[in-house]
Amino acid sequence: MVSEAVIRVRGLKTQFGTQVVHEDLDLDVQRGEILGVVGGSGTGKSVLMRAILGLLSPHAGSVDVLGETVTGRRDPVKLRRRTGVLFQDGALFSSLTVLENVEVPLKEHFPELSAQLRGDLARLRLRLVGLAPGTGAKLPSELSGGMRKRAGLARALAMDPELLFLDEPTAGLDPIGAADFDELLKTLQQALGLTVFLITHDLDTLYAICDRIAVLGKGRILTVGTREEVEDFDDDWIRDYFHGPRARSARAAQRRGGD
Ligand SMILES: Nc1ncnc2c1ncn2[C@@H]1O[C@H](COP(=O)(O)OP(=O)(O)OP(=O)(O)O)[C@@H](O)[C@H]1O
C-alpha cells in the first residue's frame, strides 16, 4: 500500500507569550490510520490539534491538511466540512436535544437542507454510534457519560468527514465503557475509511486500536511509529509510560482480547 500523508506538519512553532509549546515540530498522519498522540500533561497535544485544525496561528512552520494549506488562512471552511472533531470536554449544547446537537454542523454547512432531510441524516448518525432512536429527543443532561461521548461522536460525524480528531474521548469513562467506545471507534473507522488523530492518556486505547503512536515531548515529536518501535525508544518518559505497571496490565488485557 502506498502511504499518503493527509496531515503534514513541518517546522511548527507555537507559543503563548514567552512560553514556547512546540519548536520545529514535524508530523505526518497517513490516510486511513488511527494515530494515537500521547505525551505528558501540558506537552501541547491539544494545542497541536488546534494548530492542525487552523484554530490557532502558529509562530512558524506549515500545516497542510487534505492537500490544503491551513496556516495563514483565516477560516478554512472547506476543511471544516471534511473534518469532525470531538473536543476534550465533549461540549454538547446543553439547551439543545441530542438530535438538535447533531444537526448543528449540518445547519451551518448546508442551510438549504430541508428540516426533514437534516433530521434523517442526524438520526442516521445516532444509529451509527449505537444510540437508541429515542435518545435524540433527550437533553445531554439526561444521558450517561458514555452516551454523551457517543452523542458527541455522532455530531463529529455529522458531515461524513474524512478526518476525525478526538481529544481524550475515553477520559472519565469506566474501563468497560471505554473499551466499548474504543471498539465503536475502530468499527466506524474501518467502515467509513476514516483517518483518526486521537489524543489519549489511555494505554488500553493505544494498544487496542491505534495503528501508530506519536509521542510528544520537549516541544516536538520525540518518536512516531508502531507500538513496538515507540516502546523501544530511549527516553525516560517513554520508559515510565510504556514499561510501567499500567502498561503491563494493558498489554495483558490486549493479549486476553486477542485469544
Ligand atoms: N490559549 C492559551 N493561552 C495560553 N496558554 C495556553 C493556551 N492553550 C494552551 N496553553 C498552554 O500550552 C501548554 C500545552 O497545553 P495543551 O492543552 O496542548 O497540553 P496537553 O498536552 O493537551 O495537556 P493535557 O494532557 O493535560 O490535556 C500548556 O502549558 C497550556 O497552559
The ligand as an SDF file (V2000), in Angstrom:
LIG
                    3D

 31 33  0  0  0  0  0  0  0  0999 V2000
   -4.9980   29.7050   24.9500 N   0  0  0  0  0  0  0  0  0  0  0  0
   -3.9010   29.5250   25.6710 C   0  0  0  0  0  0  0  0  0  0  0  0
   -3.2730   30.5740   26.2410 N   0  0  0  0  0  0  0  0  0  0  0  0
   -2.1340   30.4010   26.9620 C   0  0  0  0  0  0  0  0  0  0  0  0
   -1.5460   29.1970   27.1660 N   0  0  0  0  0  0  0  0  0  0  0  0
   -2.1220   28.1290   26.6310 C   0  0  0  0  0  0  0  0  0  0  0  0
   -3.3280   28.2190   25.8520 C   0  0  0  0  0  0  0  0  0  0  0  0
   -3.6730   26.9730   25.4330 N   0  0  0  0  0  0  0  0  0  0  0  0
   -2.7260   26.1510   25.9320 C   0  0  0  0  0  0  0  0  0  0  0  0
   -1.8090   26.8300   26.6310 N   0  0  0  0  0  0  0  0  0  0  0  0
   -0.6140   26.2480   27.2930 C   0  0  0  0  0  0  0  0  0  0  0  0
    0.0520   25.4160   26.3610 O   0  0  0  0  0  0  0  0  0  0  0  0
    0.5900   24.2660   27.0020 C   0  0  0  0  0  0  0  0  0  0  0  0
    0.1100   22.9970   26.2820 C   0  0  0  0  0  0  0  0  0  0  0  0
   -1.2820   22.8640   26.5020 O   0  0  0  0  0  0  0  0  0  0  0  0
   -2.1060   21.6220   25.9370 P   0  0  0  0  0  0  0  0  0  0  0  0
   -3.5270   21.8330   26.3970 O   0  0  0  0  0  0  0  0  0  0  0  0
   -1.8770   21.4630   24.4930 O   0  0  0  0  0  0  0  0  0  0  0  0
   -1.4450   20.4040   26.7190 O   0  0  0  0  0  0  0  0  0  0  0  0
   -1.8120   18.8650   26.6270 P   0  0  0  0  0  0  0  0  0  0  0  0
   -0.5800   18.1400   26.2210 O   0  0  0  0  0  0  0  0  0  0  0  0
   -3.0190   18.6720   25.7840 O   0  0  0  0  0  0  0  0  0  0  0  0
   -2.1140   18.5930   28.1780 O   0  0  0  0  0  0  0  0  0  0  0  0
   -3.1510   17.5840   28.8990 P   0  0  0  0  0  0  0  0  0  0  0  0
   -2.6550   16.1940   28.6590 O   0  0  0  0  0  0  0  0  0  0  0  0
   -3.0120   17.9710   30.3420 O   0  0  0  0  0  0  0  0  0  0  0  0
   -4.5340   17.8530   28.3610 O   0  0  0  0  0  0  0  0  0  0  0  0
    0.1410   24.3460   28.4640 C   0  0  0  0  0  0  0  0  0  0  0  0
    1.1940   24.8340   29.2280 O   0  0  0  0  0  0  0  0  0  0  0  0
   -1.0100   25.3210   28.4390 C   0  0  0  0  0  0  0  0  0  0  0  0
   -1.1200   26.0130   29.6440 O   0  0  0  0  0  0  0  0  0  0  0  0
  1  2  1  0
  2  3  1  0
  2  7  2  0
  3  4  2  0
  4  5  1  0
  5  6  2  0
  6  7  1  0
  6 10  1  0
  7  8  1  0
  8  9  2  0
  9 10  1  0
 10 11  1  0
 11 12  1  0
 11 30  1  0
 12 13  1  0
 13 14  1  0
 13 28  1  0
 14 15  1  0
 15 16  1  0
 16 17  2  0
 16 18  1  0
 16 19  1  0
 19 20  1  0
 20 21  2  0
 20 22  1  0
 20 23  1  0
 23 24  1  0
 24 25  2  0
 24 26  1  0
 24 27  1  0
 28 29  1  0
 28 30  1  0
 30 31  1  0
M  END
$$$$
